[in-house]
Amino acid sequence: MDVTRPGPPPPAALPTRDTALMARAKELEAAFLAEMLGHAGMDAESDGTFGGGIGEEQFASFLRQQQARMLVERGGIGLAESLFRAMGGKDG
């Protein structure tokens, strides 16, 4: 006897165009957040013994960009949804 539990229903798929628009909107939100993180002092150099030196200076922008992408993946600040609608995307 095959006993399987039904899984959660699949999420409503957006049409291909809307999927591409949402991806671009999320990229724009991540770029915006990366800039804001930089202006908020996330790129401030650590003085003292544990400072990263020139290596830290060179790669700080990559770290900020990845942190911004993670923020967007976890819901962001809602900018992607606004950009998506402004670019002509339709809700599900």
Secondary structure as GFF3:
##gff-version 3
##sequence-region A 1 92
A	DSSP	alpha_helix	16	37	.	.	.	ID=ss1
A	DSSP	pi_helix	38	42	.	.	.	ID=ss2
A	DSSP	alpha_helix	53	73	.	.	.	ID=ss3
A	DSSP	alpha_helix	79	86	.	.	.	ID=ss4
###
